[in-house]
Amino acid sequence: MKTVKICQWNTLADTLSGAFPQVNKQFLSWNHRSQLISQYIKNNNCDIYCFEEVDHPEFFETILQDHHFIFQKKQHNNDGILIAYKKTFKLQSVNIIPYLENNKVSNQFFIKVDFLDFILIATHLKAKTEFENIRRTQLEQLNKYLQENKIILCGDFNTQPQLEAVSNFMEISGMKCTNITIPTTSKNRGKLETNIKDYIFYKGVQLKQSQVGPTEGVQLDENGLPSEKFPSDHIFLIGEFDI
């Protein structure tokens, strides 16, 4: 048995960072945000990182030089999902699987990584409130790939735990979650919205400890995130597991 420390984080794509009118433009610049992202990554020193909304994959490679990388861009966007895992991990296979929407390949997908000891999956579900039914369908499709014994699933699900997509998924999959109480997003695009949209699910492994954001917490105000001291509108999650 070994302990694996995993980080889940939607780091906010540079190309999408202009959509926060209440936030000082200086705090939205990639130069400002990338320095903070680098600092938080180095402070937490995880074995595996699952990042969403990545449009500067080369940046992550420069600060995680003891990791291997899996990067897949969305079909219709500049950003994608990046998984970074320490070079000591033994990789068996990688599968990038698109979700189907109306029997067609959608813009969303998940990455299934088979390590020697367990399976890791990272995903980013369809956004916007009105697409809850599509997110439920996406998670039902994903559940078909969750039959193995030891699985950790990370992602930005774009929906809250009490709503249909996640509540149905937890019931049918039998997976546990590291956090369903502490908010993981805070944004103000005319109205402040603070809620949970990011998750680390697991089964067949033992959760040792978990945290939401840095140990000193993230300061939230009426402007939402990003802020001077935090680089994304999503707060990162960390889980430590005995595999």
Secondary structure by P-SEA (a helix, b strand, c coil): cbbbbbbbbccccccccccccccccccccaaaaaaaaaaaaaaacccbbbbcccccaaaaaaaaccccbbbbbcccccbbbbbbbcccccccbbbbbbbbccccccccbbbbbbcccbbbbbbcccccccaaaaaaaaaaaaaaaccccbbbbbccccccccccaaaaaaaaacccccccccccbbbbccccccccccccccccccccccccccccbbbbcccccccccccccbbbbbbbbcc
